[in-house]
Each structure stands twice: as structure tokens, then as C-alpha cells.
């Protein structure tokens, strides 16, 4: 009688699910690693052109996206 790997000797539905989860984790890790390396280790600040939060708030205020009171709240929260 054959009780090998594919003949019910080790894999049931739980084994199938665990196998799928392990492969999903491996693939996710690979994608994350490729994305991380392709950015060249850039930080969020460098990705936004070197702007910090106050610079972005100033720009939004200049564009009229936020009003004076909101800009002052942002300035107060950041300092």
C-alpha cells in the first residue's frame, strides 16, 4: 500500500492551507524586498522632494487648499 506524500500520507486540507500561506508570505516578502531595493533606501521626506511637514503646509496654504486658521493649527501642532 502506498502512503506517500500525495496519497493522503501527510497533506489534508490544513496542510494545503498552510502551504498556501507559506507561499503567500514568501512571495510578499520578495515583492517587499524588490520594492525596498528599487527605491534605493529613500525616506519619505526625500520622496516628497525634501519637504518637511511645515513646507507642505505652507504650500497648501499658498495654493488656497487650507485657510489661515487651519495653517496656524498645523504650525502649532508641528512646533
N, C-alpha and C positions, 0 to 999 in steps of 0.2 A: 504494500500500500504506500502511495506517495504522499508524504506530508511536508512538501516543500514550501517555499516562500509564497508561491502563488496558488497553492492548493489548500488554503484555509489553515495553514500551519502557523501563521503569525499576523496576518492582516485581516482585520474586520473593519467595520465602519469607523471605529475610533482610530484605528491605525491610518486609515485613509485621510481622515480629517487632520490628524496630527501631521501627516506627511504634507498635506496641502498648506498648512500653517507654516511649517518649517520652510517650504519653498517660497511662500509669500514673503517671509521675513528675509530670506537670502536675497530675493530679487529687490525688495525695498531697500535693503542695505546697499546693494550695488548701485541702485539709482541715486540714493542719497550721496554716496561716495563720489559718483561721477559728477553730480551737480556741485558738490562742495569743491572738487578739484577744478572744475571748469570756471568757477568764479574766481579762482586764484586767491582764495582766502580773504576776499574783500569783506569789510564790515558794512553794516547797514548805513553808517554815515558816509562812507566812501561811495556806496551805491547811489546815494542821493546827491552826488556831486559835491561832497564835503560839507554840506549844510547841516547845521545843528537845528534843534527844535525851534529855537528863537528866530533863526534866519528864515525858517519855513513859515513861522507865524507872521513875521514882517512881510514876507512875500504875499501871503494870503490877505493880509490887511491892505497892502498896496493894490492888490487886484480887486478889492472890494468883496472878497468872499466872507470876511468876518468884519464885524463892526468894532468901534473903538473899545467899548466895554468888554467885549469878548477878548480882544487883543490884550487889554490890561490884565484880565484874569489869567490868561495864558502866561504873560510875563511874570505875574506874581507867583503863579504855581511853579514856574521853572527856576525862580531865583531862591 
